[in-house]
Amino acid sequence: MIKNIIFDWSGVISDSIERHLIVVNKMFNSFGVRSISIEELKENWEQPYMRFYTKYLPNIKLEDEQIAYTKAMLESGKCDPYSGIVELIKKIKGNGKKLVVISSDVTETLLSEVRDFGLDQIFLEIVSDAHDKTNDLLKIIHRENFNLEETVFIGDSNHEIEEGKKAGIKTIAVTWGYSPKEKLVALKPDFLVDTIEELEKYLLN
């Protein structure tokens, strides 16, 4: 039985891909790089996110990326949650599950969305600004004393699936986020879900 659920945020809870495209293109334009389409973003997106940015900016440093990204993000609009996900999270919480978020999102944006979505007081921990989620994942599992067999990492990119497997926990890939379904299938997550209803089945049954 799954008792501990670790969520990625953008692409799983926050419907942010259109905003992300705007942010990426603002960054690229500031560095003199051409704009890309949403299809190209989805095809090339991977995490840790510097694996994506160095495809277009081979010499960019993490610190420069973070400065440019934060500036572009704070200039961009707000996002809504995916339809049905907030209700599901509250239902899961009501069933006694322990919930955590590990996200590469900027702290200010992430915490603002948590409040806007009505998810205050839901999560045991919220980790933001995570470039490589590996250490944060392991620290949370240890700190919260999560049983590996009862823990799952939910994401929409390679990183959550790869790091969840390395940590010895279950993984769920959602297909409504940043990565095309065929890329997620190739990663061989424990579960692949296309709808909120399917996600609920795995988490509550």
N, C-alpha and C positions, 0 to 999 in steps of 0.2 A: 504494500500500500504506500502511495506517495503521501508524505507528510510535510516535506519541505520543498518549496518551489522558489527557484531563483529566476527572475525575469530579466531579460534585456528590456530596454525601454523603447527606443525609436525602432519602428518597424514591427514591434510586437504589441505594444500598448498605444503609443503615440503614432498617429497617421501622419508622418513627417517627411515622407519621401519627396514631395513636391517642394517643400521648404528646403530640404537638404540639397536638392538640385540647384535652387537659387543660391544657397550659401556656397556650394562648390564652385559655381560659375563666377560668383563675385570674387572668390579667392583666386581662381584661375586668371580672371581678367586683371586683377591687381598684380599678378606675376607675369603678365604678358602671354598667357596661354589661352587658346581658343576655348569657347564654350562647348559643352557637350550636351547631348540629348538625355532624356530620362532612360531611354533604352540602353545607351552606352554606359550610363551610370550603373544601372542594374547589372549589366554584363560584366563590368570590371570591378565592381565594389567588392572589397574583402577587408577583413580585419585581422590583426591590429591595423588601424586605418592608414598608417604610414605605408603599408604595402600597396594601398590604392594610390596615394598621392605621389609616391616616387615613380609611378608609371608615367606621370605627366611632368613631374618636377624632380628629376633624378637627384639633384643636389640639395633639395630642401631639408632643413633641420627640423626636428620635432618642435623645438621652441618657436621657430618661425611659423610653422604650421598652426600651432596652438594660438598664437597671437592673431594671425589672419583669420582663423576659423571663429574665434570668439568675437572678434569685431564684426564679421559678416553675420554671425548668428544673432547677435544682439540688435542688428539693424533689420532683421527679418521678422515676419509676422508669426502669430501664434498658430498652434495646431490643435486639432480635435483628436479625441481618442477614436480608435476603431470601434465601429458600431458593436455594442454588446460586450466589449471587453471589461469595462468598468463594472458592469453588473455581475459579470462572472467572477472578477477578482473579489468583490464584496461577498459573493456567495461562497467562494472558496475560503475566505477568511472566517466566515460564519460557521464553516464546517471544521474549524480548529486547525487549519493548515498554517504553517509558518512561512511567511512571504518575505522575499528580499529582492532588491533591484541592484544590478550591476550594469552601469551604462557609461559610454564614452561621451555622453552629452555634457555640455557646459553646466556647472552647478546651478547657476542662476536660472537658466532655462528649465532644467529638469525639475527643480523644486517648485518653480512657478506652475509647471504643468501638473505636478502632483496635487497642488492645491486647487488648481482650476478644474481638475477632473474629479475632485471630491474624494481623493484617496489619502488624505491626511490620517495619521494614526493607523494605517493599514500595514505598513512594512516594518519588520524588525530593524532592517538596515537599508540605507540607500547610499550606494557608492556611485559617485559621478566622476567625470574627467578621467575615466579609465582608458588609457591607450591600449595596454595589454592586460586583459582581464584575468590572466592566469593566477597571479599572486593574490589578487583580491578574492577570487573564487576559493582558493585553498585556505586563506585566512578566515573567511566567513564560515566555511565548513568546520574548521577547527574551533573558532571562537563560539559558534552557536551549538557545537557538539552534534552536528547533523550526522545521522546514520546514512552512510553512502547509499545503501539499498533503498532508502526511503526518500532520496533527494533527486530532483530533476532540474536541469537548466534549460530554459526556453529561449530560443533565439531565432533570428531570421538570416543569419550569415554563417560563414564557415567557422568563425571564431568560437561561438558558443558551443557548437557541436564538437569541434576539435578539443577544446579545453574541458568540456564536460566529460568526454571520453577519457582524457588523460587523468582527470580527477577521480575516475571510477564511479561516476554517477550517471543516471539516465539522462537522455537528451530528447528534446522535442523541437523540431523545426516547423515554423509556421510559414506558409507560402504567400501570405499577404504583405510581406515586407520588402526588403531591399534586394533579395536574391531571387533569380529565376528558379522555378521548381526543379528543373533538371540539375542544376548545380547542387541543390539541397539533397536531392535523391542520391547523387554520387557520394555525398558525405556519409551516408548510411546512418542517419540518426535512429534512435530507438523507435521514435514515432514521427510521422510526417502528417501535419494536419492542414486542411484547406479551409476550415470554417471554425468559428467560435464554438459551435455545437460539438464538433469533433474534439476540440481541446477540452471542453467540459467533461466529455465522456472519459478521457484519459486521466484527468485530474481528480475526478470525484467518484469514479467507479473502479 
